[in-house]
């Protein structure tokens, strides 16, 4: 359905640049939710809030450079199925690593753990690149103007950083959110794999968006109850 809309816009309507840019930004925001939660879960492997913030900042700077390179070489990259196969294998490996990890005291699996900032940065950058293999194709379908796609990618990476920062906070608050995030990573990995096997098997964008929305709804369905409510703490401090 979305592909038909893009084709209509591209071939039948003379769309002004600001409108196309708005569409690209909207796409980045919608399609970045699963990417953002994956990057947030990876950054949490540092187990230090300041290092998590720095890992996202530096990792997304590298990711931005890789995205720009991907956009500039998109015509060539789209002809080589090996890139999509590597992206699918990488994302599915992340999912496998998560769900086969030992459960912690909270009876949940957790993503990779890092001993230093420099271990986390390349994982964040290459995870975003694997996600971009799919989203850049969608962006190119909207507009053949490279400068518009580049501008959309720039705004998108800023949006992604903001969303990842929110998800880092929410991962501590919602019990199932990390598992939900990796489920969405699995969907993207499987989609890339299907594109390699047979492009006709790839589900349309609206199916992916609906599935991701359902999974994230489940992820936000249960809050952690380990923290003592502030009201009770204040009450306990009142002298009797």
C-alpha positions, 0 to 999 in steps of 0.5 A, spaced: 500 500 500 505 504 501 509 503 495 503 504 491 502 511 494 510 512 493 509 510 486 503 515 485 507 521 488 513 520 484 510 519 477 503 522 477 504 528 482 509 534 481 511 534 489 514 540 492 521 539 495 518 541 502 512 536 502 517 530 499 522 532 505 516 532 510 514 525 507 521 522 508 522 525 515 515 522 517 518 515 514 524 516 518 520 517 525 515 511 523 520 506 521 526 508 527 522 506 533 524 499 532 531 501 531 531 506 537 529 501 542 535 496 539 540 501 540 538 503 547 538 496 549 545 495 546 547 502 549 544 499 556 550 494 556 555 499 559 551 499 565 553 506 566 548 512 564 553 517 562 557 512 558 550 510 555 549 517 553 556 517 550 556 511 546 549 513 543 552 520 541 559 517 538 555 511 535 550 515 531 555 519 529 559 513 526 552 511 524 551 517 520 557 517 516 555 510 514 548 512 512 550 517 508 555 513 504 550 508 503 545 513 500 550 515 495 552 508 493 545 506 494 544 504 486 550 500 487 548 497 493 541 495 491 544 490 486 548 486 491 544 481 495 550 480 499 549 486 503 542 485 505 544 477 507 550 480 511 545 485 514 540 480 516 545 475 519 547 480 523 541 482 526 538 475 527 545 474 530 543 480 535 537 477 537 539 470 538 545 472 542 539 476 546 534 470 547 540 465 549 543 469 554 543 467 561 537 470 565 538 475 570 535 476 577 529 479 574 528 473 570 529 476 563 534 476 558 539 482 556 543 484 550 550 484 550 554 487 555 561 491 554 567 492 558 568 499 555 565 505 551 569 503 544 566 496 544 559 499 544 560 504 539 561 499 533 555 495 535 551 501 535 553 504 528 553 497 525 546 495 527 543 502 525 547 500 518 543 494 518 536 497 519 538 502 514 539 497 508 531 497 508 529 504 510 534 507 505 530 503 499 524 506 502 527 513 502 529 512 495 522 510 492 519 516 495 525 521 491 530 520 487 533 527 489 539 525 493 540 532 497 532 530 499 534 523 501 540 526 505 537 531 508 531 526 511 537 522 513 540 527 517 533 529 521 532 522 522 539 521 525 537 526 530 530 523 531 533 517 532 538 519 538 532 523 541 528 516 541 533 512 543 534 516 549 527 515 551 527 508 550 533 507 555 529 510 560 523 506 558 527 500 558 528 501 566 521 502 567 517 497 563 519 489 564 517 486 557 520 492 553 527 489 551 524 483 549 519 486 545 525 491 542 529 484 540 523 481 537 522 487 532 529 486 530 528 479 528 522 482 524 527 487 520 532 481 519 527 476 517 524 481 512 531 483 509 532 475 509 526 474 505 528 480 500 534 476 498 531 469 497 525 472 493 523 479 493 515 477 492 515 474 499 517 481 502 511 483 506 508 490 505 510 496 509 503 497 513 504 489 515 511 491 518 508 497 521 502 493 524 506 488 527 511 492 530 506 496 533 503 490 536 509 488 539 511 494 542 504 495 545 506 488 549 512 491 551 509 497 554 504 493 557 507 491 564 511 496 568 517 494 573 514 494 580 521 493 583 522 501 585 518 503 591 513 509 590 516 516 592 509 517 596 510 511 600 518 513 602 515 520 604 510 517 608 515 513 612 519 519 613 514 522 617 515 522 624 509 518 628 
